[in-house]
């Protein structure tokens, strides 16, 4: 009896150790260009089944230090990202850059607060207000859906804001940050590595997965037009989906969907459709073929209808 109990205890201890080792293992990343490393999240909805690992995360290595670009959907994922950075280079992390405030991109920030030296946390000037408005909801949802209790202290706010543009020197390479008007959210930030011409777009670009509207449909389309004019991009990393080198045509599927959403919502409003009627008809063909369209498209129509109903 005692030997069987000890054997069971040993197996349980080994299982816990294996789970702990797996949770601390460095994230799998690919070096897409010299010094540019990217982890591709699952093309799924945010949830306990994937541990919140659905967003693309990355880091760029300079001679002096590293810049992390988005940190993941949990503190654990952030720790694994930090482990991947430390496995790739001995230089410290000097910046953790948030492309916007959605939880799948920022909840890993807490994994970097005890780094020495402590990095600057860099985000859009409107990021802090947007995150503060949703923090309580995020913490409740994480506890409800993941069974993990996070505290206010684990939600990390910026120490450095970007109101227009900002250059960050990593030593031998410069990152150009740009804060955009309201588009996917009201706090979208892009990061351009001038050395490799790699553009991190955050959720201003979705590839294969249906875009999620949480800001301004009209603003997003204007931002895409401005981005299309950038003619020095060799590689683009979206917030979700595979990286693309066919710039600016990589933007076209998203632009086509968002344009259809705008124009057909306007038509529905002119024809005095109720929002329930619009949900059943607006841009349904344009949404076909996208991943997670069933979960996302109706929410997008609702947001578009609310935005466009009172436009001049």
C-alpha positions, 0 to 999 in steps of 0.5 A: 500500500505504502509503495503504491502510494509513493509510486503514485506520488512520484508520478504526480510530482514528475507530471507537475515538474514536466508541466512546469518545465513546459510552461517555462520553455522558451516560446517558439520563434522564427528569425524572419530577417537578421535580428528580427524574431517572431512568434506566431500565435494560434488563429483562434479566439482568445481562451483557456484552450490556447492559454491566450497565445493567439497574437503574433509577438516579436523582438528585434535585437540591436548591438546595445539592447532588445525591443520586444513588440507585444508580450502575449496574452498571459504572464506565463506567455510573457515569461516564455517570450522573455526566455526566448529573448535570453536564449537568443542574445545576451543583450538586455531588453530595453523596450517593451512596445505595445501595439495596442491595449488588447489583452492578447498583446499586453498581459505578458508585460508583467514578465519583464518588470523585474528585468535589470535594467528595467525596460521602458514600456512604450505605447500610444499616448491613448493606450493608458486610458483605453487599458484603464477603462477595460482593466476590470473587465480583463481581470474578471474575464481572465479569472472567470475563463482561465481560472487565473487571478491577476492583480492590478499590479500585473497590468503594466502601463506605459512609462513612455508615450508616443503621440506622433512618431518616436525613434528608438536606438537599439545600437546599430539599428533604429526602430521608427514608431508611429501612433495612428488616429483611431482605426482598429482601436484608438491606440494603434502603434506601428513599429518599423525596423529601418535596418531590415525594412520590417514593419510590425503592424499589430492588429492594423493588419489581420491575415487569413483571420477576419479583422476585428473592429474596435475603433473606427471603420472609416479611420481604419480604412484611412489608415490603410490608405496611408500605409499603402503609400509607404514604399520601403517595406520588405516584410510585414508582420500582422497582429494575427496570421503569417508574415507577408513580403508582398507589400502593399498587396498584403493589405488588400484582402483586409481593405476589401472586406472593410470597404464592403462592410462600410459601403453595405452598412451605409446602404442598409442605413439609407434603406432604413434597415434595422440593425437586426436586418443589417446583421443578416445581410451586410457584407456576408459574402465579403466575410466568407473564407476568413477564419473566425468569421462566424464569431466576428463578423456580426460584431463588426456589423454592429460596430459599423452600424453604430458608427455610420448611423449618424455620419454626415 
